[in-house]
Amino acid sequence: MGVYDAMSNAVVGLQAQAYALQNISGNIANSSTTGYKSVETAFEDLLTSSGTTSSSQNSASVQARSVTTNTVQGNISATSVSTNMAISGDGYFQVQAKTGEVDGKAILSSSYYYTRQGDFTMNADGYMTNSAGYYLTGLPIDASTGNVTGSTATPIKIDTGIIPAKGTTTVDYSANLPSSSSVATITAADMTASTNFPTDVAASDSDTFVKESLSGGSVTVYDDQGNEVSLNLRWTKDTSGNWNLYYQKDSTATGANAEWSLATTTDFTFDSAGKLTSPTTSSVTLSGLSVDGTSLNSLDFSYGDSLTNYNSGTNVSQIDISQNGYGAGTYTGLSVSSDGVLTASYSNGKTVDLYKVGVYSFDGDADLLAVSGNAYQATKGSGSPYLSSSGTIKGSALEASNVDITDQFSKMIVTQQAYSANSKVISTANNMMQDVLDIIR
């Protein structure tokens, strides 16, 4: 019954073209959705009529199915929001959905979802969420070591409180002390008011001491409460040619009170080639230091191979000083590196790595199950997600939808024509059947 089959095929054809139009309309509607991947339509013959040879078979009906474009990259553009992220290359962000709330705290799904919609911002509770409401996950980073802890991603929650102060414990130092024998030698006779020289230099001898010693630079250091003081250093030599390190103990001292004191009782000596021979260690401990009334921790004064005694005129040269302390600081913002490390910045200039955002890939992207909110779920066909390095994260950026509006309009016209043609088939088949009925009248 060819007429009946033709009508049946045309009805299925109408359904298939309507299915295609639904995908086209969804693509156009989401053309401005961040990270959206268009859904295309593929057509295939549903069945063929029986026949012993190809010449005896008729055209088949049709079936429409969706084809994802998850692996097609959308354009990436810069934004002014530091927590916005885009993935360049393959992969997805791992997120969780909010399923409820208890005592004002969000309850998140136990299952994970995957998305490329990276318009993440921090919500009122400190969680990183995108505009679809999904919560971003990441691997926590140990602030003290900078290493990722564990292998299980957790919802990213940012603590915007004060970062506590850290007292200075290490001073890294490098310098070249001049080899000239005519500089920096100070004797007790030069320090007439300093009854405890060479341990201390009285304030009334300070001008002479500063004139005859050499500046070793200065560095801001911190006590355990975050109070900062300037640690000023000076180098002197004794009559044997040994170098001594002094620091300014009390900048407001007067008279016989000590303004400068030995930072360490260790003598520094060098061989004829300018290499340090004593101490033989790469650092010494500076203990009991107090600057303008602020007591400091014992400091590890570390110089390694960077303390030398080459000819460099009459001043200490190539001075480089750094330290590991800082004062308390308030949260100022977040940034994202290309390897997905989320870093918090504070008003004291300190930065702390908090989480590493993973990029997850699938072997079967086409079989991911789309869910509301521009996200996907893993299926048996997609395989399990795994951390991948095939995609890189760009901070302060967003990936646009990969929908091509011009292409969608072209497909819409073709779909409309095919739909109309199928309706004409039904009309024609109906007329033919009517002709058959008219024969017997």
C-alpha positions in Angstrom: 0.0 0.0 0.0 2.4 2.7 -1.3 -0.1 5.6 -0.7 -0.5 4.7 3.0 3.3 4.3 3.4 3.9 7.6 1.7 1.5 9.3 4.1 3.1 7.6 7.0 6.6 8.6 5.9 5.5 12.2 5.5 4.0 12.3 9.0 7.3 11.0 10.4 9.1 13.5 8.2 7.0 16.3 9.7 8.0 15.1 13.2 11.7 14.9 12.2 11.7 18.5 10.8 9.9 19.8 13.8 12.6 18.1 15.9 15.3 19.9 13.9 13.5 23.2 14.3 13.3 22.7 18.1 17.1 22.3 18.1 17.6 25.3 15.9 15.3 27.5 18.1 17.2 26.3 21.2 20.6 27.2 19.6 19.4 30.7 18.6 17.9 31.2 22.0 21.2 30.3 23.6 23.4 32.2 21.2 24.5 34.6 24.0 24.8 31.9 26.7 28.3 31.7 28.1 30.0 28.5 27.0 26.9 27.1 25.3 27.5 24.3 22.8 25.0 24.2 19.9 22.9 21.0 19.3 22.8 20.0 15.7 20.3 17.5 14.1 21.3 14.4 12.1 18.8 12.5 10.0 19.0 8.8 9.2 16.6 6.4 7.4 14.5 4.5 9.9 13.7 1.3 7.9 13.4 0.1 4.4 10.6 -1.9 2.8 11.2 -5.6 2.2 12.5 -6.7 -1.2 14.9 -9.2 -2.7 16.8 -6.7 -4.8 17.7 -3.1 -4.4 15.5 -2.2 -7.3 12.5 -3.6 -5.5 13.1 -1.6 -2.3 11.4 1.8 -1.6 12.6 4.9 0.1 12.5 4.6 3.9 11.1 6.7 6.7 13.4 9.0 8.7 14.6 9.4 12.2 16.1 12.6 13.7 18.6 12.6 16.5 20.7 15.3 18.2 24.4 15.7 17.7 26.4 17.7 20.2 29.3 20.1 19.4 31.0 19.9 22.8 34.5 19.8 21.2 33.9 23.0 19.1 35.6 26.0 20.8 33.7 29.2 21.2 35.4 32.6 21.0 37.2 33.7 24.2 37.1 37.3 25.2 38.6 39.2 28.2 36.4 40.5 31.0 37.0 42.8 34.0 36.0 40.1 36.5 39.1 38.4 37.9 37.2 35.2 38.8 35.7 34.7 35.4 37.4 31.7 33.7 37.5 30.2 30.2 38.9 26.9 29.1 41.1 27.1 26.0 41.1 23.6 24.5 39.4 20.4 25.6 37.7 20.0 29.0 35.2 21.1 31.5 34.9 22.7 35.0 33.7 20.4 37.7 30.7 21.8 39.6 28.0 20.7 42.1 24.3 21.7 42.2 22.6 23.2 45.2 19.9 20.8 46.4 18.7 22.5 49.5 19.6 24.6 52.5 19.9 23.9 56.2 20.3 26.6 58.8 21.2 29.0 56.1 23.9 26.8 54.7 23.8 25.4 51.2 23.4 21.6 50.7 25.1 20.4 47.6 24.6 17.4 45.4 26.7 14.4 46.0 27.1 13.9 42.2 29.3 16.1 40.0 28.3 18.0 36.9 30.5 19.5 34.2 30.3 22.8 32.4 32.2 25.3 30.3 30.1 28.2 31.6 32.9 30.0 33.6 31.2 33.2 34.7 32.1 32.4 38.3 31.8 35.0 41.1 31.9 34.7 44.8 28.5 34.6 46.5 27.5 35.9 49.9 28.7 32.7 51.6 32.1 32.9 49.9 31.4 30.1 47.4 32.4 30.4 43.8 29.2 30.0 41.7 28.3 30.7 38.1 25.2 32.4 36.8 23.4 29.0 36.4 23.9 28.5 40.2 26.5 25.7 40.0 29.2 25.6 42.7 32.8 25.3 41.4 35.1 22.7 42.9 38.8 22.6 43.3 41.7 20.8 45.0 42.7 22.6 48.2 46.3 23.9 48.4 48.4 23.9 51.6 49.2 27.5 52.3 52.5 26.7 54.0 53.9 24.4 51.3 52.0 25.5 48.2 51.2 21.9 47.3 47.9 20.4 46.5 46.5 18.3 49.3 44.5 15.2 48.5 42.9 14.1 45.3 39.3 14.9 46.0 37.9 18.2 44.8 35.7 20.2 47.2 33.5 23.2 46.7 35.6 26.3 46.6 34.9 28.6 49.5 37.0 31.8 50.0 37.8 33.1 53.5 37.7 36.9 53.2 38.8 37.5 56.7 42.1 39.0 57.9 45.3 37.0 57.2 47.3 36.9 60.5 50.7 38.4 60.8 53.8 36.3 60.6 56.9 37.3 62.5 60.2 37.3 60.6 62.3 34.2 61.1 64.6 34.4 58.1 66.6 37.1 56.5 68.2 36.2 53.1 71.3 38.3 52.5 73.8 38.8 49.8 76.6 41.4 49.5 80.2 42.0 48.6 82.3 43.5 51.3 85.2 45.6 49.8 88.6 44.0 50.0 90.4 47.3 50.6 92.3 47.2 53.9 91.8 50.9 54.5 88.1 50.8 55.2 85.8 50.1 58.1 88.4 49.3 60.7 87.3 50.6 64.1 89.2 50.4 67.4 88.1 51.0 71.0 90.0 54.3 70.9 87.5 55.5 68.2 84.6 54.9 70.5 85.4 57.1 73.5 81.9 57.1 75.0 81.2 53.4 74.3 82.2 51.6 77.5 80.9 48.3 76.2 82.5 48.5 72.8 82.7 46.4 70.6 79.4 44.9 71.8 77.6 48.2 71.9 78.1 51.7 70.4 76.9 54.6 72.4 74.7 57.2 70.8 77.3 59.9 71.4 79.7 57.8 69.3 77.2 57.2 66.5 78.4 59.8 64.1 81.9 58.5 64.3 80.7 54.9 64.0 78.5 55.7 60.9 81.4 57.6 59.3 83.9 54.8 59.7 81.7 51.7 59.2 80.0 50.7 56.0 76.3 50.4 55.3 75.1 46.8 54.9 71.6 47.9 53.8 68.3 47.7 55.7 65.1 45.6 55.6 61.7 45.9 57.2 61.1 43.0 59.6 58.1 42.0 61.7 57.5 40.7 65.2 54.8 38.1 65.9 52.1 40.7 66.2 52.9 42.2 62.8 54.7 45.3 64.2 57.2 46.4 61.6 60.6 47.9 62.3 63.5 48.8 60.1 66.5 46.6 60.6 69.5 48.7 59.6 72.8 46.9 59.2 76.5 48.1 59.2 79.7 46.3 58.7 83.0 47.0 60.5 86.4 45.4 60.8 88.6 44.8 63.8 92.4 45.3 63.8 92.8 41.6 62.7 90.8 42.2 59.6 87.8 40.3 60.7 84.4 41.6 59.7 81.6 42.3 62.3 77.9 42.9 61.7 76.1 45.6 63.7 72.4 46.6 63.7 70.7 49.8 64.9 69.2 48.9 68.3 67.7 52.2 69.3 67.5 55.1 66.9 66.4 57.5 69.7 69.2 56.7 72.1 71.2 59.5 73.6 74.5 59.9 75.5 76.1 56.7 76.7 73.0 54.6 75.8 73.6 52.0 73.1 72.4 53.0 69.6 74.2 50.2 67.7 74.9 46.6 68.8 76.5 43.5 67.5 74.0 41.5 65.6 76.1 38.4 66.1 79.3 37.6 68.0 80.5 35.6 64.9 83.4 37.0 63.0 83.3 36.9 59.2 86.7 36.2 57.6 87.7 35.7 53.9 90.6 34.2 52.1 92.8 36.1 49.6 90.5 35.1 46.8 87.5 36.8 48.4 85.8 33.6 49.5 84.2 33.3 52.9 86.2 31.0 55.2 84.5 31.6 58.5 81.8 30.8 59.5 81.8 27.6 57.5 78.0 27.4 57.7 75.6 29.0 55.1 73.8 31.0 57.8 74.1 32.3 61.4 71.5 32.9 64.0 70.8 36.5 65.1 69.2 36.2 68.6 68.1 38.7 71.2 67.6 41.5 68.7 65.5 44.4 69.8 64.8 47.4 67.5 63.4 50.6 69.1 61.8 48.5 71.9 60.4 45.8 69.6 61.7 42.4 70.4 62.3 40.2 67.3 62.3 36.4 66.9 65.7 34.7 66.5 66.6 35.4 62.9 68.2 33.0 60.5 70.7 35.3 58.7 71.2 33.3 55.5 73.9 34.2 53.0 74.9 30.9 51.4 77.6 31.6 48.8 76.5 35.2 48.4 78.7 36.9 50.9 82.0 37.8 49.3 85.1 40.0 49.7 86.1 41.2 46.2 87.6 44.5 45.2 84.7 46.9 44.8 86.0 50.3 45.9 85.2 51.5 49.4 81.6 50.5 49.9 79.6 47.4 50.3 78.1 46.5 46.9 75.5 44.2 45.4 73.4 44.3 48.5 70.2 42.2 48.3 68.1 41.6 51.4 64.7 39.9 51.8 62.8 38.4 54.7 59.8 36.1 55.2 57.6 38.1 57.6 54.6 40.2 57.1 51.9 42.2 59.0 48.2 41.3 59.2 46.3 42.0 56.0 42.8 42.3 54.8 41.4 40.4 51.7 41.5 42.5 48.5 40.7 40.0 45.7 41.2 36.8 43.7 43.1 35.9 40.6 43.4 32.8 38.5 46.6 31.5 36.8 46.8 29.6 33.5 47.3 26.4 35.4 44.1 27.0 37.4 45.5 28.1 40.7 43.2 30.4 42.6 45.2 33.0 44.5 43.9 35.4 47.2 45.5 38.8 47.6 45.8 40.8 50.8 46.4 44.5 51.7 49.8 43.6 53.1 51.0 42.5 49.7 50.8 38.9 50.6 49.3 36.4 48.2 48.1 32.9 49.2 47.3 30.0 46.8 44.0 28.5 47.9 42.7 26.0 45.3 43.7 24.4 42.0 40.8 24.4 39.6 40.9 21.2 37.6 40.1 20.7 33.9 38.2 17.5 33.4 38.0 15.5 30.1 36.0 12.6 28.8 36.8 10.1 26.1 33.2 10.2 24.8 32.2 13.8 24.9 29.3 13.2 22.5 27.6 10.9 25.0 27.5 13.4 27.8 24.0 14.0 29.1 22.9 17.6 29.0 21.1 19.0 32.1 19.6 22.4 32.9 22.0 25.2 33.5 24.3 24.5 30.5 25.9 21.6 32.3 26.4 17.9 31.6 26.4 14.6 33.5 28.7 11.6 32.8 27.2 8.5 31.3 28.3 5.0 30.5 29.0 6.1 26.9 31.0 9.2 27.9 33.2 7.3 30.3 34.5 8.6 33.7 36.0 12.1 33.9 39.7 12.5 34.5 42.0 15.5 35.1 43.6 16.6 31.9 46.2 19.0 30.7 44.8 19.3 27.2 42.9 22.4 28.2 44.3 25.5 29.9 42.4 28.0 32.1 42.3 31.7 31.2 41.4 34.1 34.1 39.4 37.2 33.6 37.9 35.7 30.4 34.8 34.0 29.2 34.1 31.6 26.3 31.2 32.6 24.1 28.6 30.3 22.7 29.7 28.4 19.6 26.4 29.0 17.8 26.8 30.5 14.3 23.6 32.6 13.8 24.0 32.8 10.1 24.3 29.0 9.8 21.3 28.5 12.1 19.1 30.8 9.9 20.2 28.8 6.8 19.2 25.6 8.4 15.9 27.1 9.6 15.0 27.9 5.9 16.0 24.4 4.8 13.9 22.9 7.6 10.9 25.1 6.8 11.0 24.0 3.1 11.4 20.3 4.1 8.5 20.6 6.5 6.3 22.2 3.8 7.3 19.5 1.3 6.2 16.8 3.7 2.9 18.5 4.2 2.4 18.5 0.5 3.1 14.8 0.4 0.3 14.2 2.9 -2.1 16.4 0.8 -1.2 14.6 -2.4 -1.6 11.1 -0.8 -4.9 12.2 0.6 -6.1 13.3 -2.9 -4.9 10.0 -4.4 -6.9 8.1 -1.8 -9.9 10.2 -2.5 -9.6 9.3 -6.2 -9.7 5.6 -5.2 -12.9 6.1 -3.2 -14.5 8.0 -6.1 -14.0 5.0 -8.4 -16.5 2.9 -6.5 -19.2 5.5 -6.3 
